[in-house]
């Protein structure tokens, strides 16, 4: 599994991709608590990081 991930994601993009996944995870947690402003915030952060990274 580790080899697949390392072949799929280059080493320069590993940590930004991890950060994007954490942003989306935070949005999911806040969605469960129905805090829609923070959901939008974290999804926007994920999109911004993705735009800069990729």
C-alpha positions in Angstrom: 0.0 0.0 0.0 2.8 2.4 0.9 4.5 1.8 -2.4 1.3 2.5 -4.3 0.8 5.8 -2.4 4.4 6.9 -2.9 4.2 6.1 -6.7 0.9 7.9 -7.0 1.9 11.1 -5.1 5.3 12.6 -5.6 7.3 13.5 -2.5 6.8 17.2 -3.0 3.0 16.8 -3.0 2.6 14.3 -0.1 2.2 16.8 2.7 0.0 19.2 0.9 -2.2 16.3 -0.1 -2.3 15.2 3.5 -3.3 18.7 4.5 -6.1 18.7 2.0 -7.4 15.4 3.4 -7.3 16.9 6.9 -9.2 19.9 5.7 -11.9 17.7 4.2 -12.0 15.6 7.4 -12.5 18.7 9.5 -15.4 19.8 7.2 -17.0 16.4 7.7 -16.7 16.7 11.5 -18.3 20.1 11.5 -21.0 18.9 9.1 -22.0 16.3 11.7 -22.4 19.2 14.2 -24.3 21.2 11.7 -21.9 24.1 11.9 -22.2 25.2 8.2 -19.9 28.2 8.4 -17.0 26.1 9.5 -17.9 23.4 6.9 -17.7 26.1 4.2 -14.4 27.4 5.7 -12.7 24.1 5.7 -13.9 23.1 2.2 -12.7 26.4 0.9 -9.3 25.8 2.6 -9.1 22.4 0.9 -10.0 23.9 -2.5 -7.4 26.6 -2.1 -4.7 24.2 -1.1 -5.6 22.0 -4.0 -5.5 24.9 -6.4 -2.0 25.9 -5.2 -0.7 22.4 -5.1 -2.0 21.0 -8.3 
